[in-house]
Every structure is written in C-alpha cells, then in structure tokens.
Amino acid sequence: MQPVATKTTIAICESEKTAITMSLFIKDTIWIATGSKQNLKRELLQPLKNYNILLFPDCGEFEDWNKKAME
C-alpha cells in the first residue's frame, strides 16, 4: 500500500458514495467529498493549497464551483 504523503492529486466531488467508488478505480488520486454543493468553501480547502486539486461538480453545478475555484 502506498503512503498518502506521496499522493499529490486530490479529486473533490459532492457525494461521499462517488468519492468511495472512484477511489476504487483511480487509486493514485485522493478522493474526498464535500457532502453538499454548498460545502466547497475556501476556508475548508485552505489545508489543501499545496496539492493539485481536481473538482468534479454534480450536474448543473459547474458554473458555481468554477467561480469558487477561481477565487
């Protein structure tokens, strides 16, 4: 098993089920969930600032999450 410290890409999605499922298929990425579309917040993401982050918003949330990502 590879230590977490060597992983540099974090994928963020809304659903916990999606994060768990995707972690089975894309193992070289850390998958985490926001728990709701409103939980993608700068202050909650601050500890991840030194990682490569990929966002996977739910359908219809691209514009909102893209705006937050640009902040």
N, CA, C and O atoms as a Tinker XYZ file with bonds, in Angstrom:
   284  protein
     1  N      0.848000   -1.188000    0.000000    73     2
     2  CA     0.000000    0.000000    0.000000    64     1     3
     3  C      0.882000    1.237000    0.000000    63     2     4     5
     4  O      1.849000    1.318000    0.758000    81     3
     5  N      0.554000    2.188000   -0.840000    73     3     6
     6  CA     1.330000    3.412000   -0.998000    64     5     7
     7  C      0.958000    4.422000    0.092000    63     6     8     9
     8  O     -0.227000    4.615000    0.365000    81     7
     9  N      1.949000    5.069000    0.720000    73     7    10
    10  CA     1.629000    6.071000    1.744000    64     9    11
    11  C      0.927000    7.281000    1.156000    63    10    12    13
    12  O      1.190000    7.668000    0.018000    81    11
    13  N      0.043000    7.872000    1.927000    73    11    14
    14  CA    -0.733000    9.020000    1.466000    64    13    15
    15  C      0.159000   10.192000    1.112000    63    14    16    17
    16  O     -0.171000   10.949000    0.200000    81    15
    17  N      1.272000   10.368000    1.796000    73    15    18
    18  CA     2.149000   11.527000    1.589000    64    17    19
    19  C      2.685000   11.611000    0.162000    63    18    20    21
    20  O      3.032000   12.701000   -0.294000    81    19
    21  N      2.762000   10.489000   -0.553000    73    19    22
    22  CA     3.300000   10.525000   -1.908000    64    21    23
    23  C      2.260000   10.935000   -2.942000    63    22    24    25
    24  O      2.603000   11.206000   -4.092000    81    23
    25  N      1.001000   10.984000   -2.545000    73    23    26
    26  CA    -0.051000   11.367000   -3.478000    64    25    27
    27  C     -0.170000   12.881000   -3.490000    63    26    28    29
    28  O     -0.235000   13.517000   -2.438000    81    27
    29  N     -0.197000   13.452000   -4.681000    73    27    30
    30  CA    -0.251000   14.899000   -4.771000    64    29    31
    31  C     -1.514000   15.416000   -5.441000    63    30    32    33
    32  O     -1.737000   16.626000   -5.484000    81    31
    33  N     -2.335000   14.532000   -5.959000    73    31    34
    34  CA    -3.570000   14.971000   -6.610000    64    33    35
    35  C     -4.760000   14.609000   -5.740000    63    34    36    37
    36  O     -4.902000   13.473000   -5.286000    81    35
    37  N     -5.616000   15.605000   -5.517000    73    35    38
    38  CA    -6.824000   15.402000   -4.739000    64    37    39
    39  C     -8.013000   15.731000   -5.633000    63    38    40    41
    40  O     -8.085000   16.809000   -6.222000    81    39
    41  N     -8.939000   14.791000   -5.725000    73    39    42
    42  CA   -10.165000   14.992000   -6.501000    64    41    43
    43  C    -11.299000   15.239000   -5.520000    63    42    44    45
    44  O    -11.475000   14.493000   -4.556000    81    43
    45  N    -12.063000   16.287000   -5.772000    73    43    46
    46  CA   -13.166000   16.648000   -4.888000    64    45    47
    47  C    -14.478000   16.519000   -5.645000    63    46    48    49
    48  O    -14.655000   17.094000   -6.719000    81    47
    49  N    -15.389000   15.757000   -5.067000    73    47    50
    50  CA   -16.731000   15.604000   -5.631000    64    49    51
    51  C    -17.737000   15.930000   -4.534000    63    50    52    53
    52  O    -17.353000   16.184000   -3.392000    81    51
    53  N    -19.004000   15.922000   -4.871000    73    51    54
    54  CA   -20.029000   16.270000   -3.888000    64    53    55
    55  C    -20.418000   15.074000   -3.020000    63    54    56    57
    56  O    -20.563000   15.217000   -1.806000    81    55
    57  N    -20.583000   13.927000   -3.609000    73    55    58
    58  CA   -21.131000   12.765000   -2.911000    64    57    59
    59  C    -20.052000   11.881000   -2.300000    63    58    60    61
    60  O    -19.027000   11.605000   -2.925000    81    59
    61  N    -20.297000   11.445000   -1.078000    73    59    62
    62  CA   -19.396000   10.512000   -0.415000    64    61    63
    63  C    -19.339000    9.182000   -1.166000    63    62    64    65
    64  O    -18.278000    8.565000   -1.263000    81    63
    65  N    -20.487000    8.738000   -1.701000    73    63    66
    66  CA   -20.522000    7.490000   -2.462000    64    65    67
    67  C    -19.647000    7.586000   -3.702000    63    66    68    69
    68  O    -18.955000    6.629000   -4.049000    81    67
    69  N    -19.672000    8.722000   -4.368000    73    67    70
    70  CA   -18.841000    8.915000   -5.554000    64    69    71
    71  C    -17.369000    8.865000   -5.176000    63    70    72    73
    72  O    -16.573000    8.238000   -5.875000    81    71
    73  N    -16.999000    9.514000   -4.084000    73    71    74
    74  CA   -15.599000    9.523000   -3.649000    64    73    75
    75  C    -15.111000    8.106000   -3.338000    63    74    76    77
    76  O    -14.001000    7.733000   -3.716000    81    75
    77  N    -15.931000    7.331000   -2.658000    73    75    78
    78  CA   -15.540000    5.958000   -2.330000    64    77    79
    79  C    -15.419000    5.110000   -3.593000    63    78    80    81
    80  O    -14.443000    4.382000   -3.769000    81    79
    81  N    -16.413000    5.210000   -4.464000    73    79    82
    82  CA   -16.404000    4.421000   -5.696000    64    81    83
    83  C    -15.219000    4.773000   -6.583000    63    82    84    85
    84  O    -14.537000    3.885000   -7.094000    81    83
    85  N    -14.975000    6.055000   -6.765000    73    83    86
    86  CA   -13.877000    6.473000   -7.644000    64    85    87
    87  C    -12.513000    6.095000   -7.066000    63    86    88    89
    88  O    -11.571000    5.854000   -7.821000    81    87
    89  N    -12.396000    6.041000   -5.745000    73    87    90
    90  CA   -11.116000    5.651000   -5.142000    64    89    91
    91  C    -10.775000    4.195000   -5.452000    63    90    92    93
    92  O     -9.609000    3.806000   -5.374000    81    91
    93  N    -11.767000    3.393000   -5.800000    73    91    94
    94  CA   -11.521000    2.008000   -6.198000    64    93    95
    95  C    -10.984000    1.914000   -7.619000    63    94    96    97
    96  O    -10.265000    0.971000   -7.950000    81    95
    97  N    -11.328000    2.883000   -8.463000    73    95    98
    98  CA   -10.932000    2.854000   -9.866000    64    97    99
    99  C     -9.699000    3.705000  -10.169000    63    98   100   101
   100  O     -8.870000    3.324000  -10.996000    81    99
   101  N     -9.577000    4.829000   -9.518000    73    99   102
   102  CA    -8.427000    5.719000   -9.747000    64   101   103
   103  C     -7.671000    5.806000   -8.427000    63   102   104   105
   104  O     -7.914000    6.697000   -7.613000    81   103
   105  N     -6.759000    4.874000   -8.233000    73   103   106
   106  CA    -6.099000    4.694000   -6.952000    64   105   107
   107  C     -4.960000    5.672000   -6.687000    63   106   108   109
   108  O     -4.547000    5.823000   -5.538000    81   107
   109  N     -4.449000    6.329000   -7.700000    73   107   110
   110  CA    -3.335000    7.255000   -7.478000    64   109   111
   111  C     -3.811000    8.673000   -7.158000    63   110   112   113
   112  O     -3.022000    9.617000   -7.184000    81   111
   113  N     -5.083000    8.817000   -6.859000    73   111   114
   114  CA    -5.684000   10.107000   -6.520000    64   113   115
   115  C     -6.415000    9.972000   -5.197000    63   114   116   117
   116  O     -7.065000    8.959000   -4.938000    81   115
   117  N     -6.308000   10.988000   -4.367000    73   115   118
   118  CA    -7.060000   11.017000   -3.116000    64   117   119
   119  C     -8.429000   11.602000   -3.442000    63   118   120   121
   120  O     -8.517000   12.714000   -3.964000    81   119
   121  N     -9.491000   10.871000   -3.144000    73   119   122
   122  CA   -10.859000   11.310000   -3.418000    64   121   123
   123  C    -11.511000   11.747000   -2.125000    63   122   124   125
   124  O    -11.516000   11.003000   -1.145000    81   123
   125  N    -12.063000   12.949000   -2.115000    73   123   126
   126  CA   -12.805000   13.437000   -0.960000    64   125   127
   127  C    -14.120000   14.050000   -1.441000    63   126   128   129
   128  O    -14.255000   14.451000   -2.596000    81   127
   129  N    -15.077000   14.109000   -0.524000    73   127   130
   130  CA   -16.398000   14.640000   -0.860000    64   129   131
   131  C    -16.690000   15.867000   -0.008000    63   130   132   133
   132  O    -16.256000   15.963000    1.140000    81   131
   133  N    -17.431000   16.800000   -0.588000    73   131   134
   134  CA   -17.842000   17.982000    0.160000    64   133   135
   135  C    -19.067000   17.698000    1.018000    63   134   136   137
   136  O    -19.295000   18.386000    2.014000    81   135
   137  N    -19.855000   16.702000    0.651000    73   135   138
   138  CA   -21.056000   16.369000    1.400000    64   137   139
   139  C    -22.279000   17.141000    0.943000    63   138   140   141
   140  O    -23.409000   16.699000    1.151000    81   139
   141  N    -22.062000   18.285000    0.324000    73   139   142
   142  CA   -23.142000   19.057000   -0.292000    64   141   143
   143  C    -22.515000   20.091000   -1.217000    63   142   144   145
   144  O    -21.339000   20.430000   -1.083000    81   143
   145  N    -23.306000   20.583000   -2.144000    73   143   146
   146  CA   -22.756000   21.527000   -3.125000    64   145   147
   147  C    -22.305000   22.838000   -2.482000    63   146   148   149
   148  O    -21.426000   23.515000   -3.016000    81   147
   149  N    -22.893000   23.200000   -1.352000    73   147   150
   150  CA   -22.534000   24.452000   -0.687000    64   149   151
   151  C    -21.252000   24.335000    0.141000    63   150   152   153
   152  O    -20.729000   25.352000    0.596000    81   151
   153  N    -20.733000   23.123000    0.347000    73   151   154
   154  CA   -19.553000   22.945000    1.199000    64   153   155
   155  C    -18.223000   23.138000    0.485000    63   154   156   157
   156  O    -17.176000   22.930000    1.096000    81   155
   157  N    -18.226000   23.521000   -0.769000    73   155   158
   158  CA   -16.973000   23.850000   -1.437000    64   157   159
   159  C    -16.651000   25.293000   -1.059000    63   158   160   161
   160  O    -17.093000   26.237000   -1.713000    81   159
   161  N    -15.869000   25.441000    0.012000    73   159   162
   162  CA   -15.569000   26.763000    0.557000    64   161   163
   163  C    -14.070000   26.944000    0.692000    63   162   164   165
   164  O    -13.340000   26.001000    0.999000    81   163
   165  N    -13.630000   28.145000    0.463000    73   163   166
   166  CA   -12.199000   28.460000    0.536000    64   165   167
   167  C    -11.601000   28.065000    1.881000    63   166   168   169
   168  O    -10.539000   27.445000    1.927000    81   167
   169  N    -12.268000   28.416000    2.968000    73   167   170
   170  CA   -11.704000   28.134000    4.291000    64   169   171
   171  C    -11.581000   26.631000    4.568000    63   170   172   173
   172  O    -10.687000   26.210000    5.303000    81   171
   173  N    -12.460000   25.832000    3.992000    73   171   174
   174  CA   -12.370000   24.385000    4.169000    64   173   175
   175  C    -11.290000   23.768000    3.282000    63   174   176   177
   176  O    -10.762000   22.702000    3.598000    81   175
   177  N    -10.961000   24.434000    2.175000    73   175   178
   178  CA    -9.958000   23.917000    1.242000    64   177   179
   179  C     -8.548000   24.434000    1.530000    63   178   180   181
   180  O     -7.585000   23.949000    0.937000    81   179
   181  N     -8.415000   25.386000    2.408000    73   179   182
   182  CA    -7.121000   26.008000    2.688000    64   181   183
   183  C     -6.016000   24.991000    3.024000    63   182   184   185
   184  O     -4.889000   25.166000    2.560000    81   183
   185  N     -6.289000   23.939000    3.807000    73   183   186
   186  CA    -5.225000   22.962000    4.101000    64   185   187
   187  C     -4.728000   22.200000    2.867000    63   186   188   189
   188  O     -3.681000   21.557000    2.924000    81   187
   189  N     -5.459000   22.264000    1.765000    73   187   190
   190  CA    -5.094000   21.528000    0.550000    64   189   191
   191  C     -4.373000   22.387000   -0.473000    63   190   192   193
   192  O     -4.166000   21.944000   -1.602000    81   191
   193  N     -3.988000   23.591000   -0.115000    73   191   194
   194  CA    -3.458000   24.541000   -1.096000    64   193   195
   195  C     -2.171000   24.094000   -1.783000    63   194   196   197
   196  O     -1.847000   24.616000   -2.849000    81   195
   197  N     -1.435000   23.160000   -1.220000    73   195   198
   198  CA    -0.186000   22.704000   -1.842000    64   197   199
   199  C     -0.357000   21.463000   -2.703000    63   198   200   201
   200  O      0.627000   20.874000   -3.150000    81   199
   201  N     -1.587000   21.069000   -2.934000    73   199   202
   202  CA    -1.888000   19.895000   -3.748000    64   201   203
   203  C     -2.491000   20.308000   -5.086000    63   202   204   205
   204  O     -3.038000   21.402000   -5.231000    81   203
   205  N     -2.377000   19.409000   -6.056000    73   203   206
   206  CA    -3.121000   19.577000   -7.306000    64   205   207
   207  C     -4.545000   19.140000   -7.014000    63   206   208   209
   208  O     -4.770000   18.027000   -6.540000    81   207
   209  N     -5.500000   20.004000   -7.291000    73   207   210
   210  CA    -6.889000   19.701000   -6.971000    64   209   211
   211  C     -7.716000   19.654000   -8.248000    63   210   212   213
   212  O     -7.648000   20.554000   -9.085000    81   211
   213  N     -8.495000   18.592000   -8.380000    73   211   214
   214  CA    -9.447000   18.448000   -9.482000    64   213   215
   215  C    -10.841000   18.475000   -8.891000    63   214   216   217
   216  O    -11.122000   17.769000   -7.923000    81   215
   217  N    -11.710000   19.277000   -9.462000    73   215   218
   218  CA   -13.084000   19.365000   -8.987000    64   217   219
   219  C    -14.015000   18.615000   -9.931000    63   218   220   221
   220  O    -13.906000   18.732000  -11.152000    81   219
   221  N    -14.928000   17.847000   -9.355000    73   219   222
   222  CA   -15.927000   17.109000  -10.118000    64   221   223
   223  C    -17.309000   17.465000   -9.581000    63   222   224   225
   224  O    -17.887000   16.709000   -8.800000    81   223
   225  N    -17.842000   18.622000  -10.002000    73   223   226
   226  CA   -19.166000   19.029000   -9.508000    64   225   227
   227  C    -20.269000   18.160000  -10.098000    63   226   228   229
   228  O    -20.114000   17.554000  -11.157000    81   227
   229  N    -21.378000   18.120000   -9.386000    73   227   230
   230  CA   -22.559000   17.430000   -9.902000    64   229   231
   231  C    -23.119000   18.210000  -11.091000    63   230   232   233
   232  O    -22.779000   19.373000  -11.310000    81   231
   233  N    -23.969000   17.552000  -11.837000    73   231   234
   234  CA   -24.612000   18.162000  -12.991000    64   233   235
   235  C    -25.324000   19.450000  -12.574000    63   234   236   237
   236  O    -26.076000   19.465000  -11.600000    81   235
   237  N    -25.083000   20.505000  -13.303000    73   235   238
   238  CA   -25.731000   21.781000  -13.034000    64   237   239
   239  C    -24.976000   22.677000  -12.065000    63   238   240   241
   240  O    -25.395000   23.808000  -11.823000    81   239
   241  N    -23.873000   22.196000  -11.508000    73   239   242
   242  CA   -23.108000   22.984000  -10.534000    64   241   243
   243  C    -21.773000   23.491000  -11.073000    63   242   244   245
   244  O    -20.997000   24.100000  -10.337000    81   243
   245  N    -21.506000   23.243000  -12.348000    73   243   246
   246  CA   -20.201000   23.633000  -12.899000    64   245   247
   247  C    -19.917000   25.117000  -12.720000    63   246   248   249
   248  O    -18.846000   25.478000  -12.231000    81   247
   249  N    -20.832000   25.971000  -13.096000    73   247   250
   250  CA   -20.600000   27.416000  -13.033000    64   249   251
   251  C    -20.293000   27.875000  -11.608000    63   250   252   253
   252  O    -19.374000   28.664000  -11.390000    81   251
   253  N    -21.064000   27.377000  -10.643000    73   251   254
   254  CA   -20.867000   27.769000   -9.248000    64   253   255
   255  C    -19.515000   27.294000   -8.725000    63   254   256   257
   256  O    -18.787000   28.065000   -8.100000    81   255
   257  N    -19.172000   26.027000   -8.975000    73   255   258
   258  CA   -17.893000   25.503000   -8.492000    64   257   259
   259  C    -16.723000   26.133000   -9.246000    63   258   260   261
   260  O    -15.657000   26.334000   -8.664000    81   259
   261  N    -16.899000   26.442000  -10.509000    73   259   262
   262  CA   -15.842000   27.089000  -11.281000    64   261   263
   263  C    -15.567000   28.492000  -10.710000    63   262   264   265
   264  O    -14.413000   28.904000  -10.595000    81   263
   265  N    -16.612000   29.200000  -10.365000    73   263   266
   266  CA   -16.461000   30.526000   -9.773000    64   265   267
   267  C    -15.709000   30.439000   -8.442000    63   266   268   269
   268  O    -14.814000   31.241000   -8.174000    81   267
   269  N    -16.075000   29.469000   -7.622000    73   267   270
   270  CA   -15.407000   29.294000   -6.335000    64   269   271
   271  C    -13.945000   28.884000   -6.520000    63   270   272   273
   272  O    -13.079000   29.304000   -5.753000    81   271
   273  N    -13.675000   28.066000   -7.533000    73   271   274
   274  CA   -12.308000   27.638000   -7.794000    64   273   275
   275  C    -11.420000   28.793000   -8.224000    63   274   276   277
   276  O    -10.233000   28.821000   -7.897000    81   275
   277  N    -11.981000   29.736000   -8.948000    73   275   278
   278  CA   -11.210000   30.887000   -9.404000    64   277   279
   279  C    -10.843000   31.827000   -8.252000    63   278   280   281
   280  O     -9.864000   32.567000   -8.336000    81   279
   281  N    -11.628000   31.792000   -7.189000    73   279   282
   282  CA   -11.326000   32.618000   -6.017000    64   281   283
   283  C    -10.043000   32.169000   -5.393000    63   282   284
   284  O     -9.612000   32.739000   -4.391000    81   283
